[in-house]
Amino acid sequence: MTDDASAYEPTWASVERHDPVPEWLKDAKFGIYFHWGAYSAPAFQSEWYPRHMHVPDTKERAHHEAVYGDPADWPYHRFINGGADREGRHVQFKPRLTADGGAFDPDAWAALFAAAGARFAGLAAEHHDGYSLWPSETNEWNSVDRGPGLDLVGLHADAIRSAGLRFMVYMHHAYHFTGYFDHVAPQTDPSLRKLYGQLDKAEHERLWVDRLKEVIDRYRPELICQDFNLDKLDEASLLEFLAYYYNHESDWGTQVATTYKDGMNDRAAMFDYERGGPAGLHEPYWLTDDSISDSSWCYTEGIGYYPVEVLVHSLVDRVAKGGTMLLNVAPTAEGVIPPEQRELLLGIGDYLARFGESVYDTRPWTVFGEGPTTMGGDNFVAPVRGTSDDLRFTRSKDGTVLYATVLDWPGTELAIPTLAAGRIDLTGLRRALLLGPAAGAAVDLPGHRQDDTGLHLALPAAEAPFASPAYVVKLEFADRVPDLATD
């Protein structure tokens, strides 16, 4: 770690000197990660099963008592250490590699993420349950010492980087000791007190920092995302982490970033909307973490999924508003990404293979788009499907191309009211193209006209000439894309 005069100190004034959003992340636009751990073994309701199995009058509690027994007799850590359910079946989070006769292949996962068009990928390295997916020296409840006997973070880091993607981790461990296990009875065993977040606050805060340092030192993640309740930590802990992480940047020769949902500020880190995003253009640059599922972040029996059109539209909307989308998938406890999820990821990848130039390496334009469909507005706003009247704009990084993405086929003419005469000077518009249907293919749109109602582009047919979740018009200018006239 660097020790020169430019090193970051654990003060806000110092860490705020660090650029919170590296250029590579502004260019990447799309990443994939996954929730996978001991909570995947029961495969019921959600990744909050470890908490809710202890809470009276919950579905998880009733399920646990019916399938496993009273939580006092069949505690959560049995999913880590292994145990028999009421039917005598052995239950444990213990994925095995395909090389050892199992179903888990991290290289195949990474290849799928690359095929889906992700530019970075990773995993929730520790969720609220306090189970670390690496050989932690600060936490004996880890995936090498208990459970599968595998360094899951390390395996994925190697596979993801080998696939040409940048590696990231998501850390949820602030809530681990600030409320997640508040319905678990007091433990007398020191190790179980650690697992169930029952040490004193100072001890847990030290563990919070030290686990981050372990992940940084072992795996060199270029992005570390943080879940909520950072505002329940001492400021000194947050600053120690930020300074430690940012001081590794020069040694690694790459830019790094971290996100927050609370407890930090956008001068030191990047804000992360959970399952949402802003209603309009938003600066500074931001990220959203969302899931492929509308019901859970981890795999559960009967899990539901968003249609590919909804996922693509939410990606396009978020990029147009100045953000990046990190999409979660939900593998089974055995280490399989289900076929339905693979199909959705490959559908996104097909779209990005054909129209990626309107997404990757782009920047927001003067306005994000137009149309009747409201998308975003805050955290926990479900993604929705757009219509043929909904458009989203991006511009090329060099500022010479404006992309207009329409979220359904509009028929024989595409009208863009935002580009009306009096609002924008289009004399420099060199040509208009309809991208697709294959990567690198485009159809010239020679007949365009501008009037007081917008720019009007004649399209090849009333029915879509090829299938796609959305359609992209590329407007090339002789010079820079002009700004809209101010009112």
C-alpha positions as CSV (number, residue, x, y, z in Angstrom):
1,M,0.0,0.0,0.0
2,T,1.3,3.4,-0.9
3,D,2.8,5.6,1.8
4,D,3.7,8.7,-0.2
5,A,2.6,12.2,0.6
6,S,-0.5,11.8,-1.5
7,A,-1.8,8.9,0.5
8,Y,-5.4,9.2,1.7
9,E,-5.9,9.8,5.4
10,P,-9.0,8.6,7.4
11,T,-10.7,12.0,7.2
12,W,-13.5,13.2,5.0
13,A,-11.4,16.0,3.6
14,S,-8.8,13.5,2.5
15,V,-11.0,10.7,1.1
16,E,-13.2,13.3,-0.7
17,R,-10.1,14.0,-2.9
18,H,-10.7,10.6,-4.5
19,D,-12.8,10.5,-7.6
20,P,-15.9,8.5,-6.4
21,V,-16.7,7.2,-9.9
22,P,-13.9,5.9,-12.1
23,E,-14.1,6.3,-15.9
24,W,-14.2,2.6,-16.4
25,L,-17.4,2.4,-14.4
26,K,-19.0,5.2,-16.3
27,D,-18.2,3.3,-19.5
28,A,-19.3,-0.2,-18.3
29,K,-23.0,0.5,-17.6
30,F,-23.9,-3.1,-16.8
31,G,-22.7,-5.6,-14.2
32,I,-23.9,-8.9,-12.8
33,Y,-23.6,-10.3,-9.3
34,F,-25.4,-12.9,-7.2
35,H,-26.7,-13.8,-3.8
36,W,-25.5,-17.3,-2.9
37,G,-24.8,-18.7,0.5
38,A,-26.1,-20.8,3.4
39,Y,-29.5,-19.0,3.0
40,S,-29.8,-20.7,-0.4
41,A,-30.1,-24.1,1.3
42,P,-33.6,-23.7,2.6
43,A,-34.6,-22.1,-0.7
44,F,-37.7,-20.5,0.9
45,Q,-39.1,-17.0,0.6
46,S,-35.9,-15.0,0.4
47,E,-32.3,-14.5,1.6
48,W,-33.8,-13.1,4.8
49,Y,-34.7,-16.6,5.9
50,P,-32.0,-16.6,8.5
51,R,-33.7,-13.7,10.3
52,H,-37.3,-14.5,9.7
53,M,-37.0,-18.2,10.8
54,H,-36.6,-16.8,14.3
55,V,-39.4,-14.2,14.1
56,P,-42.8,-15.5,15.4
57,D,-45.8,-15.5,13.0
58,T,-43.8,-15.4,9.8
59,K,-44.0,-17.8,6.9
60,E,-40.4,-18.6,7.4
61,R,-40.9,-19.6,11.0
62,A,-43.9,-21.8,10.2
63,H,-41.9,-23.4,7.3
64,H,-38.9,-24.0,9.5
65,E,-40.9,-25.7,12.3
66,A,-42.6,-27.9,9.7
67,V,-39.6,-28.9,7.7
68,Y,-36.7,-28.7,10.3
69,G,-38.0,-28.2,13.8
70,D,-38.0,-25.5,16.4
71,P,-35.2,-22.9,15.7
72,A,-34.0,-23.4,19.2
73,D,-33.3,-27.0,18.4
74,W,-32.5,-26.6,14.6
75,P,-30.7,-23.3,14.5
76,Y,-29.6,-21.4,11.3
77,H,-26.0,-22.5,11.6
78,R,-27.0,-26.1,10.8
79,F,-27.4,-24.9,7.2
80,I,-23.7,-24.2,7.4
81,N,-22.5,-27.2,9.4
82,G,-25.1,-29.6,8.0
83,G,-28.0,-31.4,9.6
84,A,-31.0,-33.7,8.9
85,D,-34.5,-32.3,8.4
86,R,-37.6,-34.0,9.8
87,E,-37.6,-36.4,6.9
88,G,-34.0,-37.5,7.5
89,R,-32.7,-35.6,4.5
90,H,-29.3,-34.0,4.9
91,V,-29.4,-30.3,4.3
92,Q,-26.3,-28.1,4.0
93,F,-24.8,-25.3,1.9
94,K,-22.1,-27.4,0.3
95,P,-21.7,-26.9,-3.5
96,R,-19.2,-29.1,-5.2
97,L,-17.1,-28.2,-8.2
98,T,-17.8,-30.1,-11.4
99,A,-14.3,-31.4,-11.3
100,D,-15.2,-33.1,-8.1
101,G,-18.5,-34.5,-9.4
102,G,-20.7,-31.6,-8.4
103,A,-22.7,-29.0,-10.4
104,F,-20.7,-25.8,-9.6
105,D,-18.6,-24.4,-12.4
106,P,-17.4,-20.8,-11.8
107,D,-15.8,-20.6,-15.3
108,A,-19.2,-21.4,-16.8
109,W,-20.9,-18.7,-14.7
110,A,-18.3,-16.1,-15.7
111,A,-18.7,-17.1,-19.4
112,L,-22.5,-16.6,-19.0
113,F,-22.0,-13.2,-17.4
114,A,-19.8,-12.2,-20.3
115,A,-22.3,-13.5,-22.9
116,A,-25.0,-11.4,-21.1
117,G,-23.0,-8.3,-21.9
118,A,-21.7,-7.5,-18.4
119,R,-18.5,-5.5,-18.1
120,F,-18.0,-6.3,-14.4
121,A,-19.2,-9.1,-12.1
122,G,-18.9,-10.5,-8.6
123,L,-20.8,-11.8,-5.7
124,A,-22.3,-10.9,-2.3
125,A,-19.2,-12.0,-0.4
126,E,-20.9,-11.8,2.9
127,H,-24.6,-11.3,3.5
128,H,-26.4,-10.1,6.7
129,D,-26.1,-13.6,8.1
130,G,-22.4,-13.2,8.9
131,Y,-21.1,-16.2,6.8
132,S,-18.0,-15.2,4.8
133,L,-17.5,-16.8,1.4
134,W,-13.7,-16.7,1.7
135,P,-11.1,-18.2,4.2
136,S,-11.5,-15.4,6.7
137,E,-8.9,-15.1,9.5
138,T,-11.4,-13.0,11.5
139,N,-14.4,-15.2,11.1
140,E,-14.4,-19.0,11.5
141,W,-17.8,-19.1,10.0
142,N,-16.5,-19.1,6.5
143,S,-16.9,-21.2,3.3
144,V,-13.4,-22.9,3.7
145,D,-13.6,-23.9,7.3
146,R,-17.3,-24.8,7.4
147,G,-19.5,-26.0,4.6
148,P,-18.2,-26.5,1.1
149,G,-14.5,-26.2,1.9
150,L,-14.0,-23.8,-1.0
151,D,-12.8,-20.2,-1.3
152,L,-15.8,-19.1,-3.2
153,V,-14.7,-15.4,-3.6
154,G,-11.4,-16.5,-4.9
155,L,-12.8,-19.0,-7.4
156,H,-15.2,-16.4,-8.8
157,A,-12.5,-13.6,-8.8
158,D,-10.2,-15.8,-11.0
159,A,-13.0,-17.0,-13.3
160,I,-14.5,-13.5,-13.8
161,R,-11.1,-11.9,-14.6
162,S,-10.3,-14.8,-16.9
163,A,-13.5,-14.0,-18.8
164,G,-12.2,-10.4,-19.3
165,L,-14.5,-8.8,-16.8
166,R,-13.6,-6.5,-13.8
167,F,-14.2,-8.1,-10.4
168,M,-16.4,-6.6,-7.7
169,V,-17.8,-7.7,-4.3
170,Y,-20.9,-6.7,-2.4
171,M,-20.7,-6.6,1.4
172,H,-23.9,-6.6,3.6
173,H,-22.3,-7.1,6.9
174,A,-23.2,-3.8,8.6
175,Y,-26.7,-5.0,9.3
176,H,-25.4,-8.3,10.5
177,F,-24.8,-6.8,14.0
178,T,-27.2,-3.9,13.9
179,G,-30.5,-5.8,13.8
180,Y,-30.5,-8.8,11.6
181,F,-30.5,-11.5,14.3
182,D,-32.3,-9.5,17.0
183,H,-34.8,-12.3,17.5
184,V,-32.1,-15.0,18.2
185,A,-31.8,-16.0,21.8
186,P,-28.6,-14.9,23.6
187,Q,-25.8,-17.4,22.9
188,T,-23.2,-18.5,25.5
189,D,-20.7,-20.0,23.0
190,P,-18.3,-17.2,21.9
191,S,-18.2,-18.4,18.3
192,L,-22.0,-18.4,18.1
193,R,-22.1,-15.0,19.7
194,K,-20.0,-13.8,16.8
195,L,-22.1,-15.5,14.1
196,Y,-25.4,-14.1,15.5
197,G,-24.1,-10.6,16.0
198,Q,-24.0,-10.6,19.8
199,L,-20.5,-9.3,20.5
200,D,-20.3,-5.7,21.7
201,K,-20.4,-2.9,19.1
202,A,-16.7,-2.1,19.3
203,E,-15.8,-5.8,18.5
204,H,-18.2,-6.0,15.6
205,E,-17.0,-2.7,14.2
206,R,-13.5,-4.0,14.3
207,L,-14.6,-7.1,12.5
208,W,-16.5,-5.0,9.9
209,V,-13.3,-3.1,9.0
210,D,-11.1,-6.2,9.1
211,R,-13.2,-8.3,6.8
212,L,-13.2,-5.5,4.3
213,K,-9.4,-5.3,4.5
214,E,-9.2,-9.1,4.0
215,V,-11.3,-8.9,0.9
216,I,-9.2,-6.0,-0.4
217,D,-5.9,-7.6,0.3
218,R,-6.8,-11.1,-1.0
219,Y,-8.9,-10.2,-4.1
220,R,-8.2,-6.6,-5.2
221,P,-11.9,-5.9,-6.1
222,E,-12.2,-2.8,-8.3
223,L,-15.7,-2.1,-6.9
224,I,-16.9,-2.7,-3.4
225,C,-20.7,-2.2,-2.9
226,Q,-22.1,-1.8,0.6
227,D,-25.6,-2.5,1.8
228,F,-27.5,-0.4,4.4
229,N,-26.9,0.6,8.0
230,L,-23.6,2.2,7.5
231,D,-25.1,5.1,9.3
232,K,-25.1,2.9,12.4
233,L,-21.3,2.6,12.3
234,D,-18.8,4.9,13.9
235,E,-17.5,7.5,11.4
236,A,-14.0,6.3,12.2
237,S,-14.7,2.8,10.9
238,L,-16.1,4.2,7.6
239,L,-13.1,6.5,7.1
240,E,-10.6,3.7,8.0
241,F,-12.1,1.6,5.3
242,L,-12.3,4.3,2.6
243,A,-8.7,5.4,3.2
244,Y,-7.4,1.8,3.2
245,Y,-9.2,0.9,0.0
246,Y,-8.3,4.1,-1.9
247,N,-4.7,3.8,-1.0
248,H,-4.4,0.5,-2.8
249,E,-5.5,2.2,-6.1
250,S,-2.0,3.3,-7.2
251,D,-0.4,0.0,-6.2
252,W,-2.9,-1.9,-8.3
253,G,-2.7,0.5,-11.3
254,T,-6.4,0.7,-11.6
255,Q,-9.2,3.0,-10.4
256,V,-11.5,1.7,-7.6
257,A,-14.9,2.7,-6.4
258,T,-17.3,1.9,-3.5
259,T,-21.0,2.5,-3.1
260,Y,-23.2,3.5,-0.2
261,K,-26.9,3.6,0.6
262,D,-26.5,5.6,3.8
263,G,-23.7,6.8,6.1
264,M,-21.4,8.3,3.4
265,N,-21.7,11.1,0.9
266,D,-21.4,11.4,-2.9
267,R,-18.1,13.3,-2.6
268,A,-16.4,10.2,-1.2
269,A,-18.4,7.3,-2.7
270,M,-21.1,6.6,-5.3
271,F,-24.8,6.4,-4.3
272,D,-26.6,3.1,-4.8
273,Y,-30.3,3.0,-5.4
274,E,-31.7,-0.3,-4.3
275,R,-34.2,-1.7,-6.9
276,G,-34.8,1.8,-8.3
277,G,-33.3,4.9,-9.6
278,P,-34.1,8.6,-10.1
279,A,-37.1,9.8,-12.0
280,G,-34.9,12.0,-14.3
281,L,-31.3,12.9,-15.0
282,H,-29.2,12.7,-11.9
283,E,-25.7,13.9,-11.0
284,P,-23.3,12.8,-9.8
285,Y,-23.1,9.4,-11.4
286,W,-25.0,6.7,-9.6
287,L,-25.6,2.9,-9.5
288,T,-28.6,0.8,-8.9
289,D,-28.6,-2.8,-7.7
290,D,-31.6,-4.8,-8.9
291,S,-32.5,-8.4,-9.3
292,I,-33.5,-10.6,-12.1
293,S,-36.3,-11.8,-9.8
294,D,-39.4,-9.9,-8.7
295,S,-39.7,-12.0,-5.5
296,S,-36.2,-12.7,-4.1
297,W,-32.5,-12.0,-4.3
298,C,-31.5,-15.6,-3.7
299,Y,-32.9,-18.8,-5.3
300,T,-36.2,-20.0,-3.8
301,E,-38.7,-22.6,-4.9
302,G,-41.2,-20.9,-7.1
303,I,-39.0,-17.8,-7.7
304,G,-40.5,-15.3,-10.1
305,Y,-38.7,-13.4,-12.9
306,Y,-39.1,-10.2,-14.8
307,P,-39.5,-10.5,-18.6
308,V,-36.4,-9.7,-20.7
309,E,-38.2,-6.7,-22.1
310,V,-38.6,-5.2,-18.7
311,L,-34.9,-5.8,-17.8
312,V,-33.7,-4.3,-21.0
313,H,-36.0,-1.2,-20.6
314,S,-34.8,-0.7,-17.1
315,L,-31.2,-0.9,-18.2
316,V,-31.8,1.6,-21.0
317,D,-33.7,4.0,-18.7
318,R,-31.0,4.0,-16.1
319,V,-28.2,4.5,-18.5
320,A,-30.1,7.5,-20.0
321,K,-30.4,9.0,-16.6
322,G,-26.7,8.8,-15.8
323,G,-26.4,5.5,-14.0
324,T,-25.1,1.9,-14.1
325,M,-27.2,-1.2,-13.4
326,L,-25.9,-4.0,-11.3
327,L,-28.2,-7.0,-11.9
328,N,-28.4,-9.8,-9.4
329,V,-29.0,-13.5,-10.3
330,A,-29.9,-16.3,-8.0
331,P,-28.1,-19.6,-8.2
332,T,-29.3,-22.8,-6.5
333,A,-27.5,-24.0,-3.4
334,E,-25.8,-26.7,-5.6
335,G,-24.2,-24.1,-7.8
336,V,-26.6,-24.1,-10.8
337,I,-27.9,-21.0,-12.5
338,P,-31.4,-22.1,-13.5
339,P,-32.3,-22.3,-17.2
340,E,-34.9,-19.5,-16.9
341,Q,-32.2,-17.1,-15.6
342,R,-29.8,-18.2,-18.3
343,E,-32.3,-17.4,-20.9
344,L,-33.0,-13.9,-19.5
345,L,-29.3,-13.2,-19.3
346,L,-28.7,-14.3,-22.8
347,G,-31.6,-12.2,-24.0
348,I,-30.0,-9.1,-22.5
349,G,-26.7,-10.2,-24.0
350,D,-28.3,-10.5,-27.4
351,Y,-29.7,-7.0,-27.2
352,L,-26.3,-5.5,-26.1
353,A,-24.5,-7.4,-28.8
354,R,-26.6,-5.7,-31.4
355,F,-27.2,-2.3,-29.8
356,G,-24.4,-2.0,-27.3
357,E,-23.0,1.1,-28.9
358,S,-26.0,3.0,-27.6
359,V,-25.3,1.8,-24.0
360,Y,-21.6,1.2,-23.4
361,D,-19.2,4.2,-23.3
362,T,-22.1,6.6,-23.6
363,R,-22.9,9.7,-21.6
364,P,-26.3,11.2,-20.8
365,W,-27.6,13.9,-23.0
366,T,-29.4,17.2,-22.1
367,V,-32.6,15.2,-21.3
368,F,-33.0,11.5,-20.5
369,G,-36.0,10.9,-22.8
370,E,-39.7,11.4,-23.3
371,G,-42.9,9.4,-23.2
372,P,-45.8,8.5,-20.9
373,T,-44.3,5.7,-18.9
374,T,-42.8,6.7,-15.5
375,M,-39.8,4.7,-14.5
376,G,-37.8,5.1,-11.3
377,G,-38.3,7.9,-8.8
378,D,-36.7,6.4,-5.6
379,N,-35.6,3.1,-4.1
380,F,-37.8,0.1,-4.4
381,V,-39.6,1.1,-7.6
382,A,-40.3,-1.9,-9.7
383,P,-39.1,-1.8,-13.3
384,V,-41.8,-1.6,-15.9
385,R,-42.2,-2.2,-19.7
386,G,-42.1,0.9,-21.9
387,T,-44.2,1.6,-25.0
388,S,-43.6,2.8,-28.6
389,D,-44.1,6.4,-27.3
390,D,-41.3,6.1,-24.8
391,L,-37.8,7.1,-25.9
392,R,-34.5,7.3,-24.1
393,F,-31.5,9.3,-25.2
394,T,-27.8,8.8,-24.8
395,R,-24.9,10.4,-26.6
396,S,-21.5,9.0,-27.7
397,K,-18.6,9.8,-25.5
398,D,-17.1,12.1,-28.2
399,G,-20.3,14.0,-28.4
400,T,-21.0,13.4,-32.2
401,V,-23.8,10.9,-32.0
402,L,-27.2,11.0,-30.4
403,Y,-28.9,7.7,-29.8
404,A,-32.7,7.5,-29.5
405,T,-34.0,4.2,-28.2
406,V,-37.7,3.6,-28.6
407,L,-39.1,0.9,-26.3
408,D,-41.4,-0.7,-28.8
409,W,-41.8,-0.6,-32.6
410,P,-43.6,2.6,-33.5
411,G,-44.8,1.7,-37.0
412,T,-44.0,3.4,-40.2
413,E,-42.8,6.7,-38.6
414,L,-40.9,7.6,-35.5
415,A,-41.8,11.0,-34.2
416,I,-39.4,12.5,-31.6
417,P,-41.1,15.6,-30.1
418,T,-38.0,16.5,-28.1
419,L,-36.2,17.3,-31.4
420,A,-38.8,19.8,-32.6
421,A,-37.9,22.9,-34.6
422,G,-37.3,25.8,-32.2
423,R,-36.0,23.4,-29.5
424,I,-32.9,22.2,-31.4
425,D,-30.9,23.1,-34.5
426,L,-30.6,19.9,-36.6
427,T,-28.8,21.5,-39.6
428,G,-25.7,19.5,-38.6
429,L,-27.5,16.2,-38.7
430,R,-25.5,14.2,-41.2
431,R,-27.6,11.0,-41.3
432,A,-30.0,8.8,-39.4
433,L,-29.7,5.0,-39.1
434,L,-31.8,2.3,-37.6
435,L,-29.5,-0.2,-35.9
436,G,-29.9,-3.9,-36.3
437,P,-30.9,-6.7,-36.8
438,A,-27.4,-8.1,-36.3
439,A,-24.4,-6.7,-34.6
440,G,-22.9,-4.0,-36.8
441,A,-25.9,-3.9,-39.1
442,A,-27.8,-0.7,-39.8
443,V,-30.5,0.6,-42.2
444,D,-30.2,4.1,-43.6
445,L,-33.2,6.4,-42.9
446,P,-32.9,9.0,-45.6
447,G,-36.4,10.6,-45.3
448,H,-36.4,12.7,-42.2
449,R,-38.1,16.0,-41.6
450,Q,-38.3,18.5,-38.7
451,D,-41.2,20.7,-37.8
452,D,-42.7,22.2,-34.7
453,T,-44.0,18.8,-33.5
454,G,-40.7,17.1,-33.6
455,L,-38.2,15.1,-35.8
456,H,-40.0,12.6,-38.0
457,L,-38.2,9.6,-39.3
458,A,-39.7,7.2,-42.0
459,L,-39.2,3.6,-40.9
460,P,-39.0,0.5,-43.1
461,A,-42.3,-1.1,-42.3
462,A,-45.4,-0.9,-40.2
463,E,-44.5,-4.1,-38.4
464,A,-41.1,-4.5,-36.8
465,P,-38.6,-5.9,-39.4
466,F,-36.9,-7.9,-36.7
467,A,-37.6,-8.9,-33.1
468,S,-36.0,-6.8,-30.3
469,P,-36.9,-5.6,-26.8
470,A,-36.2,-2.0,-28.0
471,Y,-35.1,-0.3,-31.2
472,V,-32.3,2.2,-31.6
473,V,-32.0,5.1,-34.0
474,K,-28.5,6.6,-34.4
475,L,-28.3,10.2,-35.3
476,E,-24.9,11.2,-36.6
477,F,-23.8,14.9,-36.6
478,A,-21.1,16.6,-38.6
479,D,-19.9,18.2,-35.4
480,R,-21.1,17.9,-31.8
481,V,-24.7,17.0,-30.9
482,P,-26.4,20.3,-30.3
483,D,-27.9,21.2,-27.0
484,L,-31.6,21.9,-26.6
485,A,-32.7,25.5,-26.5
486,T,-33.5,26.6,-23.0
487,D,-37.0,27.9,-22.3
